[in-house]
Amino acid sequence: MKISIAMATYNGAKYLQEQLDSFVNQTRKPDELVVCDDGSTDETLDVLEKFKKESPFAVRIYQNESNLGYIKNFDKALALCSGDIVFLSDQDDVWLPEKLEIIEQDFVKNSEVMVVLNDQIITDDSLMSTGSSTLGNIRLMGFNDSWHSAGCCTTVRKIFLDIICPIPNEAHGHDGWINTLSEALNVRLVIDSKLQYYRRHNVNTSNSIATRTSQVSSFDVVKEYGLKDVTQGWRRQIDLCEKYKQRLIDKTKILEKLNLKQSKDKALEELSKKIISLEHRILIVSKPRWRRIVFVIRFWFDGGYGHFSGWKSVIKDILR
């Protein structure tokens, strides 16, 4: 099995060398590293070129003619990889030595799996552990593992890239796009193994509550999202669900070759139900609070809140 690492860089010289060194220190070395740089103006390219000369494996570096943004930069890097499995890499983390070996074995043991996600240890900018992990935080907040979608923890089979790519800018993140599609098709595996350090600093691209350096709880979710009006966010989710549906329809022939026709049909059905549920919630919160409770209870018993956070969403829709 050939292993590729797809890395997107942009002005990452400060921490980049440590991440590159962690690739060399793997117990199972990668076969290639593909780097797409999005117009760095610091020493990022110097670090990469020096590493390329000394690397024990192939390194291919591509400089974008214009700034693509991190979604399209990752999209390009993924498309240029030739490995059977492709690891997504940020420029500022550090991988533990056994990461590639463990995840390769997970793919070998699970031939139907197209995407594997590992857990990660959250650290400060000096790689001092906070005692928390992304998957651990998600569970502490009362969410299930489907909420874990960190791109830097994601590995994809090459054959599944035909479904994923191209990643639309409207996806609001390459990581969410990859993991939502694979979750919908039931071809995603989340493992508890903590296989990397996730460095938190003041210029992280992602600032998810699940990667905070302080311990989190369900109360933090309430503080973060509260009871504010989220109807615009729901409308964006509806638009995104439509894009997921269209992608699955457009890729029908490839999905059939992967023996995923039934999974595709079920995913389309669930996405349609989620769209209806989102539209219903928008309708509920548009009504005066004193009128909502009947609609909320009816929606609850119809199973409409199954796509959300259950009773927590019920309370929010009554009070927000």
C-alpha positions in Angstrom: 0.0 0.0 0.0 1.5 3.3 -1.1 1.1 6.2 1.4 0.9 9.9 0.4 0.8 13.0 2.7 -1.0 16.0 1.3 0.2 19.2 3.0 -1.1 22.7 2.5 1.2 25.5 3.5 1.0 29.3 3.9 3.5 31.4 5.9 4.1 28.4 8.2 7.8 28.6 8.7 7.7 29.0 12.4 6.4 25.5 13.2 6.8 23.7 9.8 10.2 22.0 10.5 8.9 20.1 13.5 6.0 18.7 11.5 8.3 17.7 8.7 10.7 16.0 11.2 7.7 14.0 12.6 7.2 12.5 9.1 10.8 11.3 9.0 10.4 9.8 12.5 7.4 7.6 11.5 7.8 3.9 12.1 6.3 3.4 8.7 7.7 6.1 6.4 5.4 7.8 3.8 6.1 7.1 0.1 5.7 10.7 -0.9 4.9 14.2 0.5 3.0 16.5 -1.7 3.0 20.2 -0.6 1.0 23.0 -2.2 2.1 26.4 -1.0 -0.4 29.2 -1.3 1.9 32.1 -1.8 4.0 32.2 1.4 6.0 35.4 2.0 8.1 34.0 4.9 10.7 31.2 4.9 8.2 28.4 4.3 9.6 27.5 0.8 13.2 27.6 2.0 12.3 25.1 4.8 10.5 22.9 2.3 13.3 23.0 -0.3 16.0 22.1 2.3 13.8 19.3 3.6 13.3 18.0 0.1 17.1 17.6 -0.4 17.5 15.6 2.8 14.3 13.6 2.9 14.4 9.8 2.8 11.2 9.8 0.7 9.9 11.7 -2.4 8.9 15.3 -1.8 7.0 17.3 -4.5 6.5 21.0 -3.9 4.0 23.1 -5.9 3.7 26.9 -5.7 0.3 28.4 -6.5 0.4 31.2 -9.1 -2.2 33.0 -7.1 -3.7 32.5 -3.6 -6.3 29.8 -3.7 -7.4 29.8 0.0 -7.0 26.9 2.2 -9.9 24.8 0.9 -8.8 24.9 -2.7 -5.2 24.6 -1.7 -6.0 21.3 0.1 -8.1 20.3 -2.9 -5.2 20.7 -5.2 -2.8 18.8 -2.9 -5.2 15.9 -2.6 -5.6 15.7 -6.4 -1.8 15.6 -6.9 -1.2 12.6 -4.6 -0.6 9.1 -6.0 -0.8 7.0 -2.9 -3.4 4.4 -2.1 -4.2 6.3 1.1 -3.7 10.0 1.6 -3.0 11.7 4.9 -4.1 15.3 5.3 -1.5 17.4 7.1 -1.5 20.9 8.5 1.8 22.8 8.7 2.0 23.3 12.5 1.2 20.0 14.2 3.5 17.1 15.2 2.6 13.5 14.5 3.5 10.7 16.8 5.8 8.1 15.3 3.2 5.3 15.0 0.5 7.4 13.2 1.1 6.1 9.7 1.6 2.5 10.7 -1.6 2.3 12.8 -3.9 4.0 10.3 -2.5 1.9 7.4 -3.4 -1.2 9.4 -6.9 0.2 10.0 -7.4 0.5 6.2 -6.0 -3.0 5.7 -8.4 -4.5 8.2 -11.4 -2.6 7.0 -11.6 -2.8 3.2 -15.0 -1.0 3.1 -13.7 2.0 5.0 -12.8 5.1 2.9 -12.0 7.6 5.6 -10.2 7.1 9.0 -10.1 9.7 11.7 -7.8 9.6 14.7 -7.9 11.6 17.9 -5.3 14.2 18.8 -3.7 15.7 21.9 -4.4 19.4 22.3 -1.3 21.4 23.3 -0.2 25.0 23.6 2.1 26.6 21.1 5.1 25.0 22.8 3.6 21.5 22.4 2.8 21.3 26.2 -0.2 19.0 26.6 -3.3 20.5 28.0 -4.6 17.0 29.1 -7.4 17.2 26.6 -8.0 15.7 23.2 -10.4 16.7 20.4 -12.5 13.5 20.6 -12.5 13.7 24.4 -13.8 17.2 24.3 -16.5 16.3 21.8 -17.8 13.6 24.1 -17.5 15.9 27.2 -19.8 18.4 25.4 -22.4 15.6 25.0 -21.9 15.1 21.3 -21.3 11.8 19.5 -18.3 10.9 17.4 -19.9 12.1 14.2 -19.0 15.6 15.3 -15.3 14.9 14.9 -14.2 16.2 11.5 -10.7 17.7 12.0 -9.0 17.7 8.6 -5.5 17.2 10.2 -6.8 13.9 11.7 -8.3 12.7 8.4 -6.9 10.0 6.1 -8.7 9.1 2.8 -8.5 6.2 0.3 -7.3 7.5 -3.1 -10.4 5.9 -4.8 -12.7 8.0 -2.6 -11.1 11.2 -3.8 -13.1 10.8 -7.0 -16.2 11.4 -4.8 -14.8 14.2 -2.7 -13.0 16.3 -5.3 -13.4 19.0 -6.3 -14.2 20.5 -2.9 -16.5 23.5 -3.4 -15.6 26.7 -1.6 -19.2 26.8 -0.3 -18.3 23.7 1.9 -17.0 26.1 4.6 -14.0 23.7 5.1 -12.4 20.7 3.3 -12.6 18.7 6.5 -16.4 19.0 7.0 -17.0 18.2 3.3 -14.9 15.0 3.4 -16.2 13.8 6.7 -19.9 14.6 6.1 -19.8 12.7 2.8 -18.1 9.7 4.2 -20.3 9.7 7.3 -23.4 9.9 5.1 -22.2 6.9 3.1 -21.3 5.0 6.3 -17.7 4.5 5.1 -15.9 6.4 7.9 -14.1 5.0 10.9 -13.3 7.0 14.0 -10.5 5.6 16.2 -9.7 6.6 19.8 -5.9 6.5 19.2 -4.3 9.9 19.9 -1.8 10.0 17.1 -0.6 13.6 17.0 -0.2 16.9 18.8 -2.6 19.7 17.8 -0.8 22.9 18.5 -3.0 25.8 19.5 -1.7 29.3 18.8 -3.0 32.7 17.9 -3.1 32.1 14.1 -4.8 28.7 13.9 -7.1 28.4 10.8 -9.6 26.5 12.9 -10.8 27.7 16.3 -13.3 25.0 17.1 -14.6 24.7 20.6 -13.6 21.1 20.5 -9.9 22.1 20.3 -9.8 24.6 23.2 -6.9 24.3 25.5 -9.2 24.5 28.6 -11.5 21.7 29.5 -15.0 21.9 28.0 -18.5 20.7 28.9 -22.1 20.9 27.7 -22.3 24.3 29.5 -19.6 25.7 27.2 -21.7 24.7 24.2 -24.5 26.8 25.6 -22.2 29.8 26.2 -20.7 29.5 22.8 -23.9 29.1 20.8 -26.5 30.3 23.3 -30.0 31.0 22.3 -29.1 33.4 19.5 -30.9 33.5 16.2 -29.4 30.7 14.0 -31.8 30.7 11.1 -29.2 32.0 8.7 -26.9 29.2 9.7 -29.7 26.7 9.2 -30.3 28.1 5.7 -26.6 27.7 4.9 -26.9 24.1 6.2 -29.8 23.5 3.8 -27.8 24.8 0.9 -24.9 22.6 1.9 -27.1 19.5 2.2 -28.4 20.2 -1.3 -24.7 20.3 -2.5 -24.0 17.0 -0.8 -27.1 15.5 -2.5 -26.0 16.8 -5.9 -22.5 15.4 -5.5 -23.8 12.0 -4.6 -26.1 12.1 -7.6 -23.3 13.3 -9.9 -21.0 10.5 -8.7 -23.6 7.7 -9.0 -21.5 5.6 -11.5 -18.4 5.8 -9.3 -20.4 4.9 -6.2 -21.9 1.9 -7.9 -18.4 0.7 -8.8 -17.5 1.0 -5.1 -20.6 -1.1 -4.2 -22.1 2.0 -2.5 -25.4 2.3 -4.4 -27.5 1.4 -1.4 -25.5 3.6 0.9 -25.9 6.5 -1.6 -29.7 6.0 -1.7 -29.9 5.9 2.1 -27.7 9.0 2.3 -29.9 10.9 -0.2 -32.9 10.0 1.9 -31.4 11.1 5.2 -30.1 14.4 3.6 -33.6 15.1 2.3 -35.1 14.4 5.8 -32.5 16.8 7.4 -33.4 19.5 4.9 -37.1 19.1 5.8 -36.2 19.2 9.5 -34.1 22.3 9.2 -37.0 24.0 7.3 -39.4 23.0 10.0 -37.1 24.4 12.7 -36.9 27.7 10.8 -40.7 27.8 10.7 -41.0 27.0 14.5 -38.7 29.8 15.7 -40.4 32.3 13.4 -43.5 32.0 15.6 -44.1 33.8 18.9 -42.7 31.8 21.9 -46.2 31.2 23.3 -47.3 29.4 20.1 -44.1 27.4 19.6 -44.5 24.7 22.2 -47.3 22.8 20.4 -45.2 22.7 17.2 -42.1 21.7 19.1 -43.8 18.8 20.9 -45.3 17.6 17.6 -41.9 17.8 15.9 -40.3 16.0 18.8 -42.7 13.1 18.7 -42.4 12.9 14.9 -38.6 12.3 15.4 -37.6 15.6 13.8 -35.0 16.4 16.5 -33.2 13.2 15.7 -31.0 15.1 13.3 -29.9 17.5 16.0 -29.2 17.4 19.7 -32.5 15.9 21.0 -34.0 17.5 24.1 -31.3 20.3 24.1 -32.6 21.5 20.7 -36.2 21.2 21.9 -35.4 23.6 24.8 -33.5 26.0 22.5 -36.3 26.2 20.0 -38.8 27.1 22.8 -36.6 29.7 24.4 -34.5 31.3 21.6 
